[in-house]
Amino acid sequence: MAKHANKFSHLQPVDRPETVAVQVPLPVLGALANAENAFFELCVEVGQQVFSVLMEQDREALCGPKGKHDPERRAHRAGSASSDITLGGRRIPVRRLRARSLGGQELALPSFAFATDRDPLDRRTLEAIACGVSTRKYGRSLEPLGEGREERSTSKSAVSRRFVALSRKQMTAWLSTPLHDLDLRVLVIDGIVFHDHTVLLVLGIDFDGKKHVLGLREGTTENSRVAKALLRDLLERGLDPERARVFVLDGSKALRVAIRKVFGPLSLLHRCQVHKRRNVLDHLPERLHASVDRVLKEAWDSTDADLAKRRLEGLASSLEAEHPGAAGSIREGLEETLTLQRLGIQGSLYRTLRSTNTIENLNGGVATYTRNVKRWKGGSMIVRWVSAAVLEAQKRFRRIRGYKEMPRLLAALERVEQEQETATDQQVA
């Protein structure tokens, strides 16, 4: 049986919302049949008319009905002025309706304040750069407005100025973010080279396996002074120096010196096994690559760190006579390639942390983000672009493989802290 609304006494009458009438010129309607972008042009035309009506409604709320005496009016109409609003990644000119208080002060109309907001323009600019659109081609990436319509803020120089301001603001906020609340037990450090400049990046991994890019520093090389400045900045922002951590890095001696200097004996250095393997094989002829690589893999896949050390030392001894360079490369930093094994880390977490691949992927994202830059104008520009690339990359971060095994790593690091505390007490006694 059909139900009728008037039979239900609990239903209340609803006021009809206010309607807005707009006039669409016939030439615009006629263009729909033969113009590729006619629908967008129609939306722009109608949108501008709706916007004008909304501004008039806001002004009427302040000044009262036009042409009627109102002794209680709070403001009066003040004509109009040229202005801009944001539309589709650009600014377009409009006539802004004005209202002034009885004391002569300019009053803001809510509808205009909404339409003139630059946040959508800023977001569109950052999104375009992130998608690989160059500043020169930014205007071409937008939906065409149509013939005869003026647009602003789309030129190469305007987009470039906007990106400089936005990236600088984002970078400042990011590099001043406190680190007190992050329980970071793994830090991965690596550098990216831009001609004569090197940018050091630090990637932190927390107890839940989530990745956080903590900071960066620019210099000419991966020298210890630059690395110390970067690490000390992390301490100033709240990173606890009294916690044991694993530092995953390549073979840079400067980084090792800086980490030991800043974090002391609680810093456990793990040498990237991929870099070490590459360095060893570079000292050998092609015919030996397969056999040496097999021994390296078996040693590093072993769960027994002492057995792995004996295998590596034996390999170095076998190569000493014919290939002393390879033997020296194996011995150099040998213990540091076994750090995770000595901590008892296995499985997926071990495969994730045994190399610097977690930050190498980030470096690849930075290279893709900056691919349209043809000429670097100093270190400040490099730092801004790298910061923007890092912040964009963080949006797509996922937890590391093996994050469920992080409690085992935490327990091992707590044992290191206890051992260090005991050793310190014995020295004091």
Disulfide bonds with the S-S distance in Angstrom:
none
